[in-house]
Amino acid sequence: MNDLPPRVELLRRELVQAIPCKPAARAELESMHLSDLMGVYVNWVVRLVPPRRRNVTFAHGFWTEKALAQEKAIYNLVEQIRLGACLDPFLSKKVRTDGFVPRPAGKRKGIEWGGKDFVLNILDVHHLHLDARHGDTLLYGFFYPNDAHFVLLGGHKSFDDGSLEEAVVATRADHGHLTLRGIMPPAESFTPQERRRLARYGVSTVAQVGGRMVIGAAPTTAGTSIRHGQCADGILRCLRETEPKLDDPAFLGRLCADIPLKVTDPVWSLHYTDLGICQRGRETDGIVVVRKGLL
């Protein structure tokens, strides 16, 4: 780790401490190369939802009989999202305890799903518990910096029974997203249960929607999301390109020209997946965002 510039090394140490895990797991994080560590960090932090005001919409077909029966509770949660409230109480409790889980000793080869949100990594969908008591009623949806789009009110078995995948690919087809043009549907296709098993082995799957083929699961062979991996790579690339320039007062001046935060002695900071710099010793004053993240 001694080959890293001091500012980047400081960021590496902060990432090691930021990821929630058991002591033995933290020792493994400490030994990781920065590129691997950044992948673990992004895989964990994207499970959180940054508190930010968002416009909320619902997919066609969302308002089933089950959803209508929970309409009041749904809109109570939606109102908090629109106001930019902290959503941590509605997330899985493991988000704050199992950010990284090493592969158990002696385990056979294959994807280690410990410390990963399977549905988020496979389908790019967050799930919120409908209330902070963490029952089995879950609100599934896509989160973006300024929007949230909910596709299904279901439960923990919604991926296993195929209902979540059906809702996700229908939404993608409605928006023309991840739709494979010019490809005819096969005479026979996998069942939702077969696609689920394939996804658990890191195999991408497609589903048929109205005569069109739409990508469903799109994981990597490590069980991570392609999009999240691209985010980690982008952060690392920005670090490599920008770090040498931070000792140039003229560059810093241009970077901070349009904001009131003045930075003369910069250190790196990650706010969720937003990479930025802040003034050393005054980290609570905020950061100058150098590269925007996912949420």
N, C-alpha and C positions, 0 to 999 in steps of 0.2 A: 504493500500500500504506500511505501515511501516515495514511489515515482509520481504520485499525484501532487499537483500544485497545492500549497497550503490552504487556499480557500476551498478548493474542491475536496481536499481531505477532511476539512471541517464539516462540509456538507455530508460527506460519507458517514462520518461518525454520528451526525444527527439522524440520518436515516436509520442506522443500526438501532438507535435508541427509540425512534418513533414507532417502529413496527411492533405491535403487541404480540408477545409470544412467551414461551417458557424459557428459563435461563439457558438450558442446553441448546435450544433453538437460536437464542441470541448469540451464543458463541459461534454457531455456524454462520450466522449473518456476518459476524465480525471478520470471518475468514474469506468472505466472498469478494470477487472482483467487482468493481463498481458497476459494470454493465449488468451482471447477474443481480446485484443488490437492487439496482434501479428497477429491474423487472419485477422483483418481489414487492418492492414498495408500491409501484403502480398497481400491481395485481390486488394489493390490499386496499389502497386509498380510494380506488374507484368504487369500492363497495359502499363508501360513504357518499352522502349527497350534500354538497356545500349549501349552506343556508343562503338562499337567493330568491328574490321574487320571480315567480314563473307563471306564465299563462298555462292553464290546464285544459286539455281537450280529451275526448273519449273516442275510441274506435267505433266504427259501425259494428253493431252487434254486441257492444259492451253491456247495454242495459237489458240483461236477461232478467228472468223472474227472480233469480237469486240476488242479483245486483240491486234490483228495485226494492227488495226487502231490506236492504242495508243502505238505502239511499241517504238517510240522515247521517249515518256514520261516515259514509264516503265523502259527503260534502263537508263534514266537519274537518276531515283530513285535508281535503282539497283546499279549504280556506287557509289552513296553515301553510300549505305549499305556496299559495298565491301571495301570502304575506311575507314569505321568506323565513319562516320559523325553522328552528333546528329540528331535523327529522330523526335524530339519533334514537329517541325512544321507540320509534316504529321499525327500526332495523333489527336484524338478527343480533342477539347478544354476542355471538361469536366474533362479530366484526371488531369488538374491542378487546378480545382475548386471544383469538387465533388468526393473527395476521400472517403468520408463517408457521407451517407445521412440516418438519423434516420427514423424509421418507423413513419409516420404521426399519430398524436393522433387520436384515434377512428377508425383507419383502421382495417378492418377485418383481420383475421388470413390468413397466406399465406406468400409466399416469398416476401420480400421487394427488388425490383430490383434497387432502387435508389442507386447510388454510385457503381454500378457493371457494368462490361462489359459483357453483356449477351452472345455474341458469344464467347468471350475468355473463360468464365467460363463453357459454355456448350460444345464447340467443341475444345477448346484449340488453337484457331486460333486468331492471331492478325489481325487487319485491319489498313491499311495506306491509307490516302487520296493521290490520285495520284499527286496532287500538293498542295502547302501550302494555296491555296485559299479555300480549303475545299468544293469542289463540291460533287456530288453524285457518282463519280467514285472511287471505293475502290479496293485496292489490298489486297487480303486475303492470309495469309500464316502462316506457322509454323516457330517460331524463336527458335534457340538453341544457346549455347555459341559461336560456330564457324560456324554456318550454318543458312541459311534461305531458306525455300522451299515454293514457292508460288503455290497456287492451283486454284485460280480464280480471274479474274478481273470482279467485279460486282458492286453492289450498296447497299444502305441501306436496300433494300427489298430482298436481296439475301437469307437470312435465311428464310424469310416468304414464298418465292416462291419455296423453296426446292433446288435451284441450288447450294447453298453453301454446304448444307449437302451432296448432291450428289458428289460434288468435293472432300470433305473431306473423305467420306467413300471409294471412289474409290482409293484415294491415300493410305489410310490405307490398303486396300486390295492388292494393288500393292506391298506394303512393308511387308505384312503379319502381320501388327500391329493391335491389338485389333480385330482380326478375331477369331470368335468362331468356333473351330474345332469340327467336329463330330455332329453338330446340323443341321438338315435339315430345309430348309426354310418352313414356314407355307403356307398353301393353300391360306390364305388371310393375308394381312398385312396392317398396318396403312399407310395412305397417308402422304406425307411430312407435310401437314398442321396439321394433327392430331398429328404427332410426335412433331411438334413445340409446340402445346398446352400442350402436356405431359411434355416436357422439361421445360416449364415455371412453372410447378408445382413441379419441382425437380425430375421427373421420367426419368430414363435412357431409351434410345431407341436403337433399332437395325434396320439396313437396309440390304436389299439383294443386293449383288454385284456378278454377275456371278455365281449364285447358292450358294454363301457363305453368312453367316450372319456376319455382321461387326457392332461393337458398334459405334453408332453415338454420341448422346448426353450422357454425363456422369456427371451430376451435383450432388451436395448434396442437401438435403432438405432445406438448407439455401440459395441455389442459388449460392454457391461457387464451385470452382473446387476441385475435390478430390486431384489432384496433388498439387494444391496450399495449401490445408489443410495439406498435408503431409510435405510440405516445412516448414510451420509455426511450426508444431510439431517438426520437426528436429532441427529448430533453438532453440526452447525452451529446448529441450533435451540437446543440446550442451551447452547452458547456465548453466543448472543445473550441468552438469558433469564437466565443465571446470572452472566455477567461483571459486570454492574453491582452485584450483591449482594456480591461478594467483598471489598469494602472495608468491609463492615459486620461488626464483631467479633461481634455477636450471631448473625448468620447463620453465620459460620464456626464459632462455638461449637456451634451446633445440628448443623452438618454433621459435626463431628468428635466429637460427644458420646459415641458408642458404640464408639469405637476409641482405642487408645493413642497414635496419631499426632497430635501437636498442630501445627496450622498457624496461624501468625500473619502470615506474609508469603507469600501463595500465588502459585504460578505454575501454568499449565495443563500437563497432561501427557497423552499418549496411550500406553497400553500395549496394543499391538495395536489393537483397536477400543474398548477401555474408556477413556472420557474421565474424567479426574480432576484433582485438584489436589495439589500437593506443596509442601513448605516450600522457599522459595528458598535455594539454596546447599546443600540437603540432599536433593537429588533421589533419592539412593540409599536413603533411609530408607523409601521406598514412597509410594504415592499413596492419597488418599481418592477412591474411585470415585464420580463424580457421575452418570454414565450408563453402564450396562452395554452392552457390545458384542455381537457375534455369537458369538464362540467363547470 
